[in-house]
Amino acid sequence: MESNIGAIVIGGIIAGIFVSMNAIIMGYSGILWFLVSILYSPLASFYLLASLPNKNLDKRRKKEMLLLQKQLAQRRYAAQDSSSDISRQTISDDPTIRS
């Protein structure tokens, strides 16, 4: 990620130079357009990087979805199993809740 940030800064400076040269040719203030492009290009680059698909995030989401499906299947199986040793306890059976 650090190399991406360095490339974005260098790209912003290069873009700023070209924009300021073009602004001077067109009769505008080159320094102003250089500063605007220096500020705008990293923001645009970060926006583009954020919009790219993240493969690691997709992999993690798929793993979490599979884990949730397994847990749900286990709960369904446990609910159908009638030979459970532990009986279900209601709130009224709990001696700490009685008043």
N, C-alpha and C positions, 0 to 999 in steps of 0.2 A: 504494500500500500504506500510505503514511503517513496518508492521509485515512481509510482503514479502521481503523487503530489508534486515531485520535482519536475516531471514531464509536463504537468499541467501549468506550473509556474513558468517554465521555459517557453511552452507553447503560447502562453498569454503574453509574454514579453515580445516574442516574435510577431504575434498577431498585432500587438500594439504598435510595433515599428511600421508594419505594412499599412495599418489603418492611418497612422499619423502622416506617413508619406503621401497616401492618397488624399488625406484631408488638406495637406499643404498644396497639392496640385489643384484641388478644387477650390482653393481660396479660403478654407476654414483654418481655425487654430489647430495646429498639429499637436501641441502639448495637451490641449483639452481632450482631443480624441484619443491620444495615447493613454491618458489617465483613465478615460471611460472604458477603453478596451482592456486595460490591465485589470480593472475592477470587474468587468463583466465576464471575461473569458473563464476565470476559475469557477465562477458561479454556474455558468453554462456547462462547463466540463463536469463539475460535481453532479449537476442535475442529470446529465447524460449517463454518468457512471452509476448513479442511483437507479436509473430506469432500466439498466441492463439486468437480465435475469441472473440470479445468484444460484449457481449449481449446488453449492453446499447447503444453502437454505432449503432448496427443493429436496435434496436427499434427506435432510433432517426431518422435514415435514412428512415425507413418505414413511420414514422409520417410525415417527410418532403415530402416524395413522395406523400402521400395521400393529404397533404395540397396543393402541386403543382397541382395535378390532379383536386382538387376542384376549385382552382383559374382558371385553364385553362378552365374548364367546365363553370364557371361563365362568363369568357370573351367571350366564344363562344355564350352563351345565350344572353349576352348584345349586341354582334355584330348583332345578328339576330333580336333583338327587334327594330322595326321601330318606336315605339311610344315614343321615347326618347324626353324629354323636352329640353335637351341641344343639340344644333346643333354643328356639327363639325366645328372648326375654322381653316382656312388655314393660312399659314404664311403671305400671302399678306394682310389678313384682320387685322392683328395685327398692330395698329398704332405706336407702339414703334419700329417696324422693318423698317417702310417706311423711305426712305431717301429723 
